[in-house]
Amino acid sequence: MNVRKCLILSLLVGGVFALNSCETGGNKETGPEPAPVAANGPINADGFLKNDHEPLNKWLDERFEVDYKHMTPALIFDQVPLNDIFYETSNLPQDATPLNFSSSDVSRRELLKKIASHWRLKMSLVTDAAGNPTAVRVEG
């Protein structure tokens, strides 16, 4: 199976779980919930990995509880809830300070923004000829 088919399949499976979720990220009367507070304060992920692909946006904005301890750049992208899609990594830091991060309510987009900030990584979306996302490019 090629990368594009795997990403599409992963997004569809993630979409099914997102649609079956009992909770939402906010309500229409009070607006969106505030960003989770981490050790350094709220994570502002506005515009991070911005795209027009609705299934990917739903996947990025789905919220989770995470508790990462001693994560390295080589390990982080294999962890739940980030491991559902493909990453093209290059020049990841080898002797980087480990990431310790815990939150009871964080989106994948916020989590990826935290990771990018922590290790000063550049993240962007890789798209096919039709403009559909196929992977997240991560560069150190």
C-alpha positions in Angstrom: 0.0 0.0 0.0 1.4 3.4 -0.9 1.7 6.4 1.5 -1.3 8.1 0.0 -3.6 5.2 0.5 -2.3 4.6 4.0 -2.9 8.2 5.0 -6.4 8.3 3.5 -7.2 5.0 5.3 -5.8 6.4 8.6 -7.8 9.6 8.2 -11.0 7.7 7.5 -10.5 5.5 10.6 -9.7 8.5 12.7 -12.8 10.3 11.4 -15.0 7.4 12.4 -13.6 7.6 15.9 -14.0 11.3 16.0 -17.6 11.2 14.8 -18.4 8.6 17.4 -16.9 10.6 20.3 -19.3 11.6 23.1 -17.6 14.9 23.7 -17.0 17.9 21.6 -14.3 20.6 21.8 -16.7 23.3 22.9 -20.3 24.3 22.6 -22.1 26.8 20.4 -23.4 28.9 23.3 -20.1 29.6 25.1 -17.7 29.2 22.2 -14.6 27.0 22.0 -12.9 25.7 25.1 -9.7 27.5 26.0 -6.4 25.9 25.1 -5.0 23.6 27.8 -2.5 25.0 30.2 0.8 23.2 30.1 3.9 23.9 32.2 4.6 27.0 30.0 1.0 28.1 29.7 -1.6 27.7 26.9 -0.4 26.3 23.5 -1.4 28.7 20.7 -1.7 26.5 17.7 -3.8 29.0 15.6 -2.8 28.6 12.0 -0.4 25.7 12.7 -0.5 23.1 9.9 -3.4 25.1 8.4 -5.2 23.3 5.5 -8.5 23.0 3.7 -8.8 19.2 4.1 -11.7 18.7 6.5 -10.9 15.1 7.6 -7.4 16.1 8.4 -8.6 19.2 10.4 -11.0 17.0 12.4 -8.1 14.6 13.1 -5.7 17.5 14.1 -8.3 19.1 16.4 -9.5 16.0 18.2 -8.7 16.3 21.9 -6.9 13.8 24.1 -5.2 13.2 27.5 -1.5 12.7 27.2 1.3 12.0 29.6 4.7 12.0 27.9 7.8 11.4 29.9 11.4 11.4 28.5 10.3 11.5 24.8 12.9 12.0 22.1 12.4 13.2 18.6 13.0 9.7 17.3 10.2 8.3 19.6 7.5 11.0 19.7 5.8 10.4 16.4 5.2 6.7 17.2 3.2 7.6 20.3 -0.6 7.7 20.7 -2.4 9.9 19.6 0.1 11.0 16.9 0.9 7.7 15.4 -2.1 7.5 13.1 -0.5 9.3 10.1 2.7 9.4 8.2 5.6 11.7 9.0 8.5 12.4 6.7 11.3 13.2 9.1 14.8 14.6 8.4 17.6 16.1 10.5 15.9 15.3 13.8 18.1 16.4 16.8 20.1 13.5 18.2 21.0 14.7 21.7 18.0 16.9 22.3 16.5 17.6 25.7 13.7 15.0 26.3 10.1 16.2 26.2 8.1 15.8 29.3 4.5 16.9 28.7 1.2 16.1 30.4 -2.3 17.5 29.6 -5.8 16.2 30.3 -7.2 18.1 27.2 -4.9 18.7 24.2 -5.5 18.5 20.5 -3.1 16.8 18.1 -2.5 20.2 16.5 -1.5 21.7 19.9 0.6 18.7 20.7 2.5 18.9 17.4 3.0 22.7 17.9 4.4 22.0 21.4 6.8 19.4 19.9 7.8 21.7 17.1 8.5 24.5 19.6 10.3 22.3 22.1 12.8 20.9 19.6 12.7 23.9 17.1 11.3 21.7 14.3 9.8 22.9 11.1 6.5 21.1 10.3 4.5 21.4 7.1 2.1 19.3 5.1 3.1 17.2 2.1 0.4 17.1 -0.6 -0.1 15.1 -3.7 -0.8 16.6 -7.2 -4.5 17.0 -6.3 -3.7 19.0 -3.2 -4.6 16.2 -0.8 -2.4 15.8 2.3 -0.2 12.7 2.3 2.1 13.2 5.3 3.5 15.7 7.8 7.1 16.8 6.9 9.2 17.3 10.0 12.6 19.0 9.6 15.2 19.6 12.3 
